[in-house]
Amino acid sequence: MAVPKKRTSRSKSRLRKANWKRKAYFNSKKSLSLAKSLLTGKSNSFVYLEIIEDKLEGDN
């Protein structure tokens, strides 16, 4: 089993944690922006199937 030889410094671990949080922040910001554009119908970058309720009700 691999064991680290020395303890990781606080600054290094804090840098890694900050970088991880920064990536998570930008990913959440991007997904929220995409969700907003889907709700308004202005999305050009995301392809999805749009189900029309009138057609579903007419089949029955």
C-alpha positions as CSV (number, residue, x, y, z in Angstrom):
1,M,0.0,0.0,0.0
2,A,1.3,3.4,-0.9
3,V,2.1,5.7,2.0
4,P,3.2,9.3,1.7
5,K,6.7,9.9,3.0
6,K,6.0,13.4,4.4
7,R,3.1,15.4,5.5
8,T,1.5,17.8,2.9
9,S,1.9,21.4,3.9
10,R,-1.1,23.5,4.8
11,S,-0.6,25.9,1.9
12,K,-0.5,23.1,-0.6
13,S,-3.6,21.4,0.7
14,R,-5.4,24.8,0.9
15,L,-4.4,25.5,-2.7
16,R,-5.8,22.2,-3.8
17,K,-9.0,22.7,-1.9
18,A,-9.4,26.2,-3.3
19,N,-8.9,25.0,-6.8
20,W,-11.4,22.2,-6.3
21,K,-14.0,24.7,-5.0
22,R,-13.2,27.1,-7.9
23,K,-13.9,24.4,-10.5
24,A,-17.1,23.4,-8.7
25,Y,-18.3,27.0,-8.7
26,F,-17.8,27.5,-12.4
27,N,-19.4,24.2,-13.2
28,S,-22.5,25.1,-11.1
29,K,-22.6,28.5,-12.7
30,K,-22.5,27.0,-16.2
31,S,-25.2,24.5,-15.4
32,L,-27.5,27.1,-13.9
33,S,-27.0,29.3,-17.0
34,L,-27.9,26.3,-19.2
35,A,-31.0,25.6,-17.1
36,K,-32.1,29.2,-17.4
37,S,-31.7,29.2,-21.2
38,L,-33.7,26.0,-21.4
39,L,-36.5,27.5,-19.4
40,T,-36.7,30.6,-21.5
41,G,-36.3,28.6,-24.8
42,K,-33.2,30.5,-25.9
43,S,-30.9,27.5,-25.8
44,N,-28.7,27.0,-28.9
45,S,-26.0,24.8,-27.4
46,F,-28.2,22.0,-26.0
47,V,-30.3,19.5,-28.0
48,Y,-33.2,17.9,-26.3
49,L,-36.6,16.3,-27.2
50,E,-39.5,18.5,-26.6
51,I,-42.7,16.6,-25.7
52,I,-45.9,18.3,-26.7
53,E,-48.8,17.6,-24.4
54,D,-51.5,18.1,-27.0
55,K,-50.2,15.2,-29.1
56,L,-50.1,13.0,-26.0
57,E,-53.7,13.8,-25.1
58,G,-54.9,13.3,-28.6
59,D,-53.6,9.7,-28.7
60,N,-56.0,8.5,-26.0
